[in-house]
Amino acid sequence: MQFGSTNQYGPSVQIGEDKCAQLMFVVGSDGGGLTHPNWRENFSFAVKVQKKANELYPRLI
């Protein structure tokens, strides 16, 4: 299965000998009327985790 205009995105990614499901972080914000007082810190943390994961396991996140 392919999403988007390239085959970079899909439901799984090959890491070594293993086929793994790709991951996505969903971080809420204060938009839409709900209050998430720490959303900026959560977003910052998610970006840091994603950067490190991309170093170790490209295309996983």
All heavy atoms as TSV, in Angstrom:
chain	resi	resn	atom	element	x	y	z
A	1	MET	N	N	0.856	-1.183	0.000
A	1	MET	CA	C	0.000	0.000	0.000
A	1	MET	C	C	0.890	1.230	0.000
A	1	MET	O	O	1.913	1.271	0.658
A	1	MET	CB	C	-0.905	-0.014	1.223
A	1	MET	CG	C	-1.821	1.183	1.293
A	1	MET	SD	S	-2.948	1.117	2.697
A	1	MET	CE	C	-4.134	-0.029	2.054
A	2	GLN	N	N	0.486	2.245	-0.724
A	2	GLN	CA	C	1.290	3.455	-0.853
A	2	GLN	C	C	0.433	4.672	-0.577
A	2	GLN	O	O	-0.692	4.769	-1.043
A	2	GLN	CB	C	1.861	3.526	-2.256
A	2	GLN	CG	C	2.705	4.741	-2.508
A	2	GLN	CD	C	3.317	4.698	-3.894
A	2	GLN	OE1	O	3.530	3.649	-4.441
A	2	GLN	NE2	N	3.556	5.841	-4.457
A	3	PHE	N	N	0.957	5.616	0.207
A	3	PHE	CA	C	0.281	6.875	0.490
A	3	PHE	C	C	1.135	8.013	-0.017
A	3	PHE	O	O	2.351	7.934	-0.021
A	3	PHE	CB	C	0.042	7.044	1.992
A	3	PHE	CG	C	-0.820	5.969	2.571
A	3	PHE	CD1	C	-0.264	4.958	3.321
A	3	PHE	CD2	C	-2.174	5.962	2.350
A	3	PHE	CE1	C	-1.047	3.957	3.844
A	3	PHE	CE2	C	-2.967	4.971	2.872
A	3	PHE	CZ	C	-2.399	3.961	3.629
A	4	GLY	N	N	0.534	9.096	-0.416
A	4	GLY	CA	C	1.279	10.254	-0.874
A	4	GLY	C	C	1.840	10.043	-2.262
A	4	GLY	O	O	1.492	9.102	-2.969
A	5	SER	N	N	2.766	10.906	-2.659
A	5	SER	CA	C	3.287	10.865	-4.019
A	5	SER	C	C	4.558	10.031	-4.146
A	5	SER	O	O	5.054	9.832	-5.234
A	5	SER	CB	C	3.564	12.292	-4.498
A	5	SER	OG	O	4.513	12.897	-3.650
A	6	THR	N	N	5.111	9.541	-3.026
A	6	THR	CA	C	6.312	8.702	-3.087
A	6	THR	C	C	6.048	7.425	-2.318
A	6	THR	O	O	5.110	7.313	-1.548
A	6	THR	CB	C	7.527	9.413	-2.462
A	6	THR	OG1	O	7.337	9.506	-1.044
A	6	THR	CG2	C	7.747	10.792	-3.048
A	7	ASN	N	N	6.911	6.458	-2.501
A	7	ASN	CA	C	6.760	5.212	-1.752
A	7	ASN	C	C	7.472	5.260	-0.413
A	7	ASN	O	O	7.668	4.246	0.227
A	7	ASN	CB	C	7.248	4.019	-2.584
A	7	ASN	CG	C	8.719	4.106	-2.903
A	7	ASN	OD1	O	9.419	5.033	-2.501
A	7	ASN	ND2	N	9.206	3.147	-3.658
A	8	GLN	N	N	7.863	6.448	0.039
A	8	GLN	CA	C	8.535	6.619	1.322
A	8	GLN	C	C	7.582	6.349	2.484
A	8	GLN	O	O	8.001	5.943	3.551
A	8	GLN	CB	C	9.101	8.025	1.434
A	8	GLN	CG	C	9.813	8.298	2.738
A	8	GLN	CD	C	10.435	9.680	2.779
A	8	GLN	OE1	O	10.451	10.387	1.793
A	8	GLN	NE2	N	10.929	10.076	3.920
A	9	TYR	N	N	6.300	6.585	2.269
A	9	TYR	CA	C	5.324	6.428	3.346
A	9	TYR	C	C	4.449	5.216	3.079
A	9	TYR	O	O	4.020	4.989	1.959
A	9	TYR	CB	C	4.456	7.685	3.464
A	9	TYR	CG	C	5.280	8.915	3.754
A	9	TYR	CD1	C	5.563	9.828	2.763
A	9	TYR	CD2	C	5.789	9.135	5.024
A	9	TYR	CE1	C	6.335	10.944	3.016
A	9	TYR	CE2	C	6.570	10.239	5.290
A	9	TYR	CZ	C	6.834	11.138	4.285
A	9	TYR	OH	O	7.610	12.233	4.545
A	10	GLY	N	N	4.191	4.458	4.096
A	10	GLY	CA	C	3.352	3.287	3.975
A	10	GLY	C	C	3.098	2.716	5.342
A	10	GLY	O	O	3.582	3.242	6.344
A	11	PRO	N	N	2.377	1.632	5.416
A	11	PRO	CA	C	2.043	1.076	6.728
A	11	PRO	C	C	3.220	0.394	7.418
A	11	PRO	O	O	3.188	0.178	8.615
A	11	PRO	CB	C	0.935	0.086	6.415
A	11	PRO	CG	C	1.151	-0.294	4.993
A	11	PRO	CD	C	1.746	0.922	4.326
A	12	SER	N	N	4.276	0.049	6.666
A	12	SER	CA	C	5.401	-0.636	7.298
A	12	SER	C	C	6.718	-0.201	6.665
A	12	SER	O	O	6.752	0.387	5.595
A	12	SER	CB	C	5.237	-2.150	7.170
A	12	SER	OG	O	5.268	-2.532	5.810
A	13	VAL	N	N	7.798	-0.520	7.365
A	13	VAL	CA	C	9.147	-0.195	6.915
A	13	VAL	C	C	10.038	-1.386	7.257
A	13	VAL	O	O	9.829	-2.060	8.267
A	13	VAL	CB	C	9.652	1.106	7.578
A	13	VAL	CG1	C	9.722	0.985	9.077
A	13	VAL	CG2	C	10.988	1.527	7.002
A	14	GLN	N	N	10.999	-1.669	6.412
A	14	GLN	CA	C	11.944	-2.750	6.646
A	14	GLN	C	C	13.107	-2.213	7.459
A	14	GLN	O	O	13.752	-1.239	7.072
A	14	GLN	CB	C	12.439	-3.308	5.309
A	14	GLN	CG	C	13.189	-4.599	5.422
A	14	GLN	CD	C	12.275	-5.788	5.617
A	14	GLN	OE1	O	11.123	-5.774	5.190
A	14	GLN	NE2	N	12.780	-6.810	6.263
A	15	ILE	N	N	13.380	-2.822	8.605
A	15	ILE	CA	C	14.525	-2.459	9.439
A	15	ILE	C	C	15.324	-3.730	9.646
A	15	ILE	O	O	14.909	-4.617	10.390
A	15	ILE	CB	C	14.092	-1.850	10.787
A	15	ILE	CG1	C	13.322	-0.553	10.560
A	15	ILE	CG2	C	15.310	-1.594	11.668
A	15	ILE	CD1	C	12.807	0.099	11.808
A	16	GLY	N	N	16.448	-3.818	8.962
A	16	GLY	CA	C	17.222	-5.051	9.004
A	16	GLY	C	C	16.402	-6.188	8.427
A	16	GLY	O	O	15.876	-6.098	7.324
A	17	GLU	N	N	16.259	-7.242	9.178
A	17	GLU	CA	C	15.473	-8.404	8.756
A	17	GLU	C	C	14.003	-8.294	9.141
A	17	GLU	O	O	13.196	-9.139	8.768
A	17	GLU	CB	C	16.056	-9.681	9.376
A	17	GLU	CG	C	17.489	-9.965	8.974
A	17	GLU	CD	C	17.610	-10.298	7.488
A	17	GLU	OE1	O	16.734	-11.017	6.965
A	17	GLU	OE2	O	18.581	-9.828	6.870
A	18	ASP	N	N	13.651	-7.262	9.901
A	18	ASP	CA	C	12.295	-7.130	10.445
A	18	ASP	C	C	11.463	-6.124	9.663
A	18	ASP	O	O	11.948	-5.064	9.271
A	18	ASP	CB	C	12.349	-6.697	11.912
A	18	ASP	CG	C	13.059	-7.712	12.778
A	18	ASP	OD1	O	12.824	-8.917	12.600
A	18	ASP	OD2	O	13.859	-7.280	13.634
A	19	LYS	N	N	10.201	-6.444	9.480
A	19	LYS	CA	C	9.234	-5.509	8.908
A	19	LYS	C	C	8.468	-4.915	10.088
A	19	LYS	O	O	7.898	-5.642	10.897
A	19	LYS	CB	C	8.284	-6.247	7.971
A	19	LYS	CG	C	7.503	-5.339	7.081
A	19	LYS	CD	C	6.770	-6.153	6.022
A	19	LYS	CE	C	6.338	-5.240	4.909
A	19	LYS	NZ	N	5.687	-5.992	3.835
A	20	CYS	N	N	8.470	-3.590	10.193
A	20	CYS	CA	C	7.882	-2.902	11.347
A	20	CYS	C	C	6.817	-1.915	10.887
A	20	CYS	O	O	6.929	-1.308	9.830
A	20	CYS	CB	C	8.960	-2.120	12.092
A	20	CYS	SG	S	10.363	-3.116	12.595
A	21	ALA	N	N	5.798	-1.726	11.715
A	21	ALA	CA	C	4.783	-0.710	11.448
A	21	ALA	C	C	5.404	0.664	11.633
A	21	ALA	O	O	6.153	0.894	12.576
A	21	ALA	CB	C	3.600	-0.880	12.391
A	22	GLN	N	N	5.094	1.596	10.721
A	22	GLN	CA	C	5.538	2.962	10.907
A	22	GLN	C	C	4.739	3.603	12.037
A	22	GLN	O	O	3.603	3.220	12.292
A	22	GLN	CB	C	5.363	3.776	9.629
A	22	GLN	CG	C	6.388	3.442	8.575
A	22	GLN	CD	C	6.330	4.385	7.390
A	22	GLN	OE1	O	5.266	4.776	6.949
A	22	GLN	NE2	N	7.487	4.739	6.883
A	23	LEU	N	N	5.351	4.568	12.691
A	23	LEU	CA	C	4.739	5.244	13.828
A	23	LEU	C	C	4.480	6.708	13.511
A	23	LEU	O	O	5.152	7.301	12.673
A	23	LEU	CB	C	5.667	5.165	15.040
A	23	LEU	CG	C	6.110	3.778	15.472
A	23	LEU	CD1	C	7.150	3.881	16.568
A	23	LEU	CD2	C	4.928	2.960	15.921
A	24	MET	N	N	3.525	7.288	14.220
A	24	MET	CA	C	3.246	8.717	14.102
A	24	MET	C	C	2.898	9.239	15.485
A	24	MET	O	O	2.127	8.617	16.214
A	24	MET	CB	C	2.053	8.952	13.177
A	24	MET	CG	C	1.654	10.416	13.061
A	24	MET	SD	S	0.138	10.688	12.110
A	24	MET	CE	C	0.638	10.136	10.506
A	25	PHE	N	N	3.496	10.360	15.853
A	25	PHE	CA	C	3.129	11.022	17.096
A	25	PHE	C	C	1.971	11.978	16.826
A	25	PHE	O	O	1.990	12.701	15.837
A	25	PHE	CB	C	4.297	11.834	17.671
A	25	PHE	CG	C	5.425	10.990	18.187
A	25	PHE	CD1	C	6.683	11.081	17.629
A	25	PHE	CD2	C	5.225	10.117	19.237
A	25	PHE	CE1	C	7.732	10.320	18.099
A	25	PHE	CE2	C	6.257	9.338	19.721
A	25	PHE	CZ	C	7.518	9.436	19.151
A	26	VAL	N	N	1.009	11.981	17.713
A	26	VAL	CA	C	-0.089	12.940	17.649
A	26	VAL	C	C	-0.034	13.752	18.934
A	26	VAL	O	O	-0.160	13.201	20.018
A	26	VAL	CB	C	-1.460	12.230	17.516
A	26	VAL	CG1	C	-2.591	13.246	17.514
A	26	VAL	CG2	C	-1.489	11.358	16.277
A	27	VAL	N	N	0.190	15.062	18.789
A	27	VAL	CA	C	0.326	15.949	19.939
A	27	VAL	C	C	-0.783	16.992	19.871
A	27	VAL	O	O	-0.887	17.722	18.892
A	27	VAL	CB	C	1.706	16.645	19.956
A	27	VAL	CG1	C	1.821	17.581	21.141
A	27	VAL	CG2	C	2.828	15.612	19.967
A	28	GLY	N	N	-1.618	17.035	20.897
A	28	GLY	CA	C	-2.692	18.014	20.951
A	28	GLY	C	C	-2.160	19.410	21.235
A	28	GLY	O	O	-1.048	19.588	21.714
A	29	SER	N	N	-2.963	20.407	20.923
A	29	SER	CA	C	-2.610	21.794	21.218
A	29	SER	C	C	-3.808	22.481	21.867
A	29	SER	O	O	-4.822	21.849	22.132
A	29	SER	CB	C	-2.214	22.532	19.937
A	29	SER	OG	O	-3.352	22.716	19.115
A	30	ASP	N	N	-3.693	23.763	22.115
A	30	ASP	CA	C	-4.796	24.521	22.704
A	30	ASP	C	C	-5.840	24.920	21.665
A	30	ASP	O	O	-6.858	25.500	22.004
A	30	ASP	CB	C	-4.268	25.784	23.397
A	30	ASP	CG	C	-3.597	25.467	24.719
A	30	ASP	OD1	O	-3.901	24.414	25.312
A	30	ASP	OD2	O	-2.767	26.268	25.155
A	31	GLY	N	N	-5.588	24.642	20.398
A	31	GLY	CA	C	-6.548	24.965	19.343
A	31	GLY	C	C	-7.798	24.115	19.477
A	31	GLY	O	O	-7.768	23.001	19.990
A	32	GLY	N	N	-8.912	24.616	19.040
A	32	GLY	CA	C	-10.149	23.850	19.066
A	32	GLY	C	C	-10.890	23.911	20.380
A	32	GLY	O	O	-11.868	23.194	20.567
A	33	GLY	N	N	-10.431	24.710	21.323
A	33	GLY	CA	C	-11.171	24.909	22.556
A	33	GLY	C	C	-10.766	24.035	23.732
A	33	GLY	O	O	-11.199	24.282	24.842
A	34	LEU	N	N	-9.949	23.001	23.494
A	34	LEU	CA	C	-9.488	22.181	24.613
A	34	LEU	C	C	-8.190	22.750	25.165
A	34	LEU	O	O	-7.411	23.363	24.449
A	34	LEU	CB	C	-9.267	20.737	24.166
A	34	LEU	CG	C	-10.511	19.998	23.690
A	34	LEU	CD1	C	-10.126	18.612	23.189
A	34	LEU	CD2	C	-11.536	19.893	24.802
A	35	THR	N	N	-7.954	22.541	26.447
A	35	THR	CA	C	-6.759	23.077	27.096
A	35	THR	C	C	-5.732	21.975	27.287
A	35	THR	O	O	-6.020	20.945	27.893
A	35	THR	CB	C	-7.111	23.691	28.460
A	35	THR	OG1	O	-8.080	24.716	28.249
A	35	THR	CG2	C	-5.891	24.285	29.127
A	36	HIS	N	N	-4.558	22.197	26.742
A	36	HIS	CA	C	-3.412	21.299	26.928
A	36	HIS	C	C	-2.244	22.192	27.341
A	36	HIS	O	O	-1.476	22.645	26.494
A	36	HIS	CB	C	-3.092	20.552	25.630
A	36	HIS	CG	C	-4.200	19.689	25.146
A	36	HIS	ND1	N	-4.507	18.482	25.718
A	36	HIS	CD2	C	-5.089	19.868	24.144
A	36	HIS	CE1	C	-5.527	17.952	25.085
A	36	HIS	NE2	N	-5.908	18.773	24.127
A	37	PRO	N	N	-2.095	22.469	28.631
A	37	PRO	CA	C	-1.124	23.462	29.077
A	37	PRO	C	C	0.330	23.133	28.737
A	37	PRO	O	O	1.146	24.036	28.609
A	37	PRO	CB	C	-1.330	23.530	30.589
A	37	PRO	CG	C	-2.038	22.284	30.951
A	37	PRO	CD	C	-2.813	21.861	29.748
A	38	ASN	N	N	0.679	21.862	28.576
A	38	ASN	CA	C	2.071	21.488	28.301
A	38	ASN	C	C	2.289	21.033	26.868
A	38	ASN	O	O	3.261	20.352	26.574
A	38	ASN	CB	C	2.509	20.374	29.261
A	38	ASN	CG	C	2.447	20.813	30.701
A	38	ASN	OD1	O	2.829	21.925	31.041
A	38	ASN	ND2	N	1.941	19.956	31.554
A	39	TRP	N	N	1.420	21.436	25.955
A	39	TRP	CA	C	1.508	20.889	24.604
A	39	TRP	C	C	2.804	21.266	23.912
A	39	TRP	O	O	3.364	20.473	23.163
A	39	TRP	CB	C	0.290	21.269	23.763
A	39	TRP	CG	C	0.288	22.663	23.209
A	39	TRP	CD1	C	-0.258	23.771	23.777
A	39	TRP	CD2	C	0.837	23.084	21.958
A	39	TRP	NE1	N	-0.083	24.865	22.964
A	39	TRP	CE2	C	0.593	24.470	21.835
A	39	TRP	CE3	C	1.512	22.445	20.931
A	39	TRP	CZ2	C	1.000	25.205	20.736
A	39	TRP	CZ3	C	1.909	23.189	19.840
A	39	TRP	CH2	C	1.650	24.544	19.749
A	40	ARG	N	N	3.326	22.444	24.175
A	40	ARG	CA	C	4.579	22.844	23.517
A	40	ARG	C	C	5.748	21.966	23.982
A	40	ARG	O	O	6.599	21.579	23.177
A	40	ARG	CB	C	4.884	24.321	23.763
A	40	ARG	CG	C	3.906	25.241	23.059
A	40	ARG	CD	C	4.244	26.711	23.311
A	40	ARG	NE	N	3.152	27.576	22.947
A	40	ARG	CZ	C	2.925	28.048	21.726
A	40	ARG	NH1	N	3.727	27.708	20.752
A	40	ARG	NH2	N	1.913	28.833	21.482
A	41	GLU	N	N	5.791	21.645	25.264
A	41	GLU	CA	C	6.837	20.763	25.781
A	41	GLU	C	C	6.657	19.357	25.217
A	41	GLU	O	O	7.633	18.690	24.863
A	41	GLU	CB	C	6.806	20.723	27.312
A	41	GLU	CG	C	7.241	22.015	27.965
A	41	GLU	CD	C	6.113	23.028	28.126
A	41	GLU	OE1	O	4.980	22.781	27.656
A	41	GLU	OE2	O	6.372	24.087	28.702
A	42	ASN	N	N	5.420	18.890	25.125
A	42	ASN	CA	C	5.154	17.568	24.548
A	42	ASN	C	C	5.586	17.524	23.086
A	42	ASN	O	O	6.186	16.545	22.630
A	42	ASN	CB	C	3.664	17.217	24.656
A	42	ASN	CG	C	3.215	17.030	26.080
A	42	ASN	OD1	O	4.015	16.788	26.972
A	42	ASN	ND2	N	1.924	17.147	26.302
A	43	PHE	N	N	5.280	18.585	22.338
A	43	PHE	CA	C	5.661	18.657	20.933
A	43	PHE	C	C	7.186	18.654	20.798
A	43	PHE	O	O	7.745	17.926	19.969
A	43	PHE	CB	C	5.057	19.907	20.286
A	43	PHE	CG	C	5.429	20.062	18.849
A	43	PHE	CD1	C	4.840	19.264	17.875
A	43	PHE	CD2	C	6.367	20.999	18.449
A	43	PHE	CE1	C	5.187	19.397	16.542
A	43	PHE	CE2	C	6.718	21.144	17.122
A	43	PHE	CZ	C	6.123	20.344	16.162
A	44	SER	N	N	7.861	19.441	21.620
A	44	SER	CA	C	9.319	19.503	21.590
A	44	SER	C	C	9.928	18.131	21.874
A	44	SER	O	O	10.872	17.703	21.196
A	44	SER	CB	C	9.815	20.528	22.608
A	44	SER	OG	O	11.217	20.554	22.642
A	45	PHE	N	N	9.383	17.429	22.850
A	45	PHE	CA	C	9.873	16.097	23.186
A	45	PHE	C	C	9.638	15.129	22.021
A	45	PHE	O	O	10.528	14.344	21.669
A	45	PHE	CB	C	9.188	15.577	24.456
A	45	PHE	CG	C	9.620	14.198	24.843
A	45	PHE	CD1	C	10.891	13.967	25.336
A	45	PHE	CD2	C	8.752	13.129	24.713
A	45	PHE	CE1	C	11.290	12.697	25.692
A	45	PHE	CE2	C	9.145	11.851	25.062
A	45	PHE	CZ	C	10.425	11.632	25.544
A	46	ALA	N	N	8.463	15.181	21.410
A	46	ALA	CA	C	8.150	14.304	20.281
A	46	ALA	C	C	9.118	14.546	19.121
A	46	ALA	O	O	9.569	13.600	18.465
A	46	ALA	CB	C	6.709	14.504	19.831
A	47	VAL	N	N	9.459	15.803	18.857
A	47	VAL	CA	C	10.403	16.130	17.784
A	47	VAL	C	C	11.782	15.552	18.096
A	47	VAL	O	O	12.442	14.980	17.220
A	47	VAL	CB	C	10.475	17.655	17.555
A	47	VAL	CG1	C	11.642	18.032	16.652
A	47	VAL	CG2	C	9.167	18.158	16.966
A	48	LYS	N	N	12.226	15.653	19.346
A	48	LYS	CA	C	13.527	15.100	19.735
A	48	LYS	C	C	13.553	13.589	19.571
A	48	LYS	O	O	14.533	13.028	19.064
A	48	LYS	CB	C	13.856	15.475	21.182
A	48	LYS	CG	C	14.181	16.931	21.363
A	48	LYS	CD	C	14.400	17.268	22.828
A	48	LYS	CE	C	14.561	18.767	23.017
A	48	LYS	NZ	N	14.693	19.119	24.435
A	49	VAL	N	N	12.493	12.912	19.993
A	49	VAL	CA	C	12.416	11.456	19.851
A	49	VAL	C	C	12.417	11.078	18.375
A	49	VAL	O	O	13.105	10.142	17.956
A	49	VAL	CB	C	11.167	10.891	20.566
A	49	VAL	CG1	C	10.973	9.425	20.249
A	49	VAL	CG2	C	11.291	11.103	22.073
A	50	GLN	N	N	11.674	11.827	17.565
A	50	GLN	CA	C	11.606	11.538	16.136
A	50	GLN	C	C	12.980	11.707	15.474
A	50	GLN	O	O	13.394	10.878	14.661
A	50	GLN	CB	C	10.595	12.433	15.451
A	50	GLN	CG	C	10.479	12.163	13.959
A	50	GLN	CD	C	9.423	13.002	13.288
A	50	GLN	OE1	O	8.748	13.804	13.924
A	50	GLN	NE2	N	9.268	12.834	11.997
A	51	LYS	N	N	13.695	12.772	15.823
A	51	LYS	CA	C	15.025	12.993	15.240
A	51	LYS	C	C	15.972	11.851	15.571
A	51	LYS	O	O	16.707	11.362	14.709
A	51	LYS	CB	C	15.603	14.322	15.716
A	51	LYS	CG	C	14.984	15.526	15.044
A	51	LYS	CD	C	15.617	16.818	15.532
A	51	LYS	CE	C	14.987	18.020	14.856
A	51	LYS	NZ	N	15.589	19.279	15.307
A	52	LYS	N	N	15.979	11.414	16.827
A	52	LYS	CA	C	16.860	10.318	17.226
A	52	LYS	C	C	16.446	9.016	16.547
A	52	LYS	O	O	17.298	8.256	16.073
A	52	LYS	CB	C	16.851	10.160	18.755
A	52	LYS	CG	C	17.857	9.168	19.251
A	52	LYS	CD	C	19.272	9.599	18.876
A	52	LYS	CE	C	20.314	8.655	19.397
A	52	LYS	NZ	N	21.671	9.061	19.035
A	53	ALA	N	N	15.146	8.755	16.492
A	53	ALA	CA	C	14.664	7.540	15.825
A	53	ALA	C	C	15.050	7.551	14.354
A	53	ALA	O	O	15.418	6.500	13.792
A	53	ALA	CB	C	13.154	7.408	15.984
A	54	ASN	N	N	14.992	8.716	13.708
A	54	ASN	CA	C	15.373	8.802	12.297
A	54	ASN	C	C	16.859	8.521	12.089
A	54	ASN	O	O	17.247	8.009	11.046
A	54	ASN	CB	C	15.007	10.161	11.716
A	54	ASN	CG	C	13.534	10.290	11.419
A	54	ASN	OD1	O	12.837	9.297	11.210
A	54	ASN	ND2	N	13.039	11.502	11.403
A	55	GLU	N	N	17.681	8.856	13.077
A	55	GLU	CA	C	19.103	8.515	13.001
A	55	GLU	C	C	19.298	7.001	13.067
A	55	GLU	O	O	20.092	6.443	12.326
A	55	GLU	CB	C	19.875	9.155	14.153
A	55	GLU	CG	C	20.026	10.656	14.088
A	55	GLU	CD	C	20.702	11.199	15.336
A	55	GLU	OE1	O	21.384	10.447	16.070
A	55	GLU	OE2	O	20.534	12.403	15.597
A	56	LEU	N	N	18.578	6.369	13.990
A	56	LEU	CA	C	18.747	4.937	14.227
A	56	LEU	C	C	17.949	4.069	13.264
A	56	LEU	O	O	18.424	3.008	12.835
A	56	LEU	CB	C	18.334	4.600	15.663
A	56	LEU	CG	C	19.118	5.301	16.767
A	56	LEU	CD1	C	18.484	5.033	18.126
A	56	LEU	CD2	C	20.572	4.860	16.757
A	57	TYR	N	N	16.726	4.494	12.953
A	57	TYR	CA	C	15.802	3.704	12.131
A	57	TYR	C	C	15.089	4.610	11.129
A	57	TYR	O	O	13.947	5.006	11.361
A	57	TYR	CB	C	14.765	3.004	13.024
A	57	TYR	CG	C	15.379	2.244	14.167
A	57	TYR	CD1	C	15.285	2.713	15.472
A	57	TYR	CD2	C	16.063	1.060	13.953
A	57	TYR	CE1	C	15.855	2.024	16.535
A	57	TYR	CE2	C	16.641	0.366	15.002
A	57	TYR	CZ	C	16.528	0.850	16.290
A	57	TYR	OH	O	17.094	0.161	17.327
A	58	PRO	N	N	15.756	4.963	10.033
A	58	PRO	CA	C	15.144	5.865	9.051
A	58	PRO	C	C	13.763	5.380	8.609
A	58	PRO	O	O	13.548	4.198	8.411
A	58	PRO	CB	C	16.140	5.850	7.881
A	58	PRO	CG	C	17.446	5.468	8.502
A	58	PRO	CD	C	17.083	4.534	9.622
A	59	ARG	N	N	12.831	6.332	8.484
A	59	ARG	CA	C	11.465	6.132	8.006
A	59	ARG	C	C	10.563	5.416	9.010
A	59	ARG	O	O	9.404	5.148	8.702
A	59	ARG	CB	C	11.446	5.385	6.671
A	59	ARG	CG	C	12.089	6.162	5.556
A	59	ARG	CD	C	12.118	5.459	4.216
A	59	ARG	NE	N	11.061	4.503	4.016
A	59	ARG	CZ	C	11.235	3.264	3.578
A	59	ARG	NH1	N	12.436	2.826	3.297
A	59	ARG	NH2	N	10.216	2.477	3.421
A	60	LEU	N	N	11.035	5.096	10.214
A	60	LEU	CA	C	10.175	4.438	11.203
A	60	LEU	C	C	9.080	5.379	11.691
A	60	LEU	O	O	7.940	4.978	11.848
A	60	LEU	CB	C	10.985	3.941	12.398
A	60	LEU	CG	C	10.186	3.268	13.521
A	60	LEU	CD1	C	9.468	2.028	13.001
A	60	LEU	CD2	C	11.069	2.921	14.686
A	61	ILE	N	N	9.426	6.653	11.935
A	61	ILE	CA	C	8.443	7.622	12.451
A	61	ILE	C	C	8.167	8.645	11.377
A	61	ILE	O	O	9.067	9.195	10.789
A	61	ILE	CB	C	8.951	8.310	13.737
A	61	ILE	CG1	C	9.167	7.264	14.823
A	61	ILE	CG2	C	7.973	9.378	14.193
A	61	ILE	CD1	C	9.704	7.794	16.121
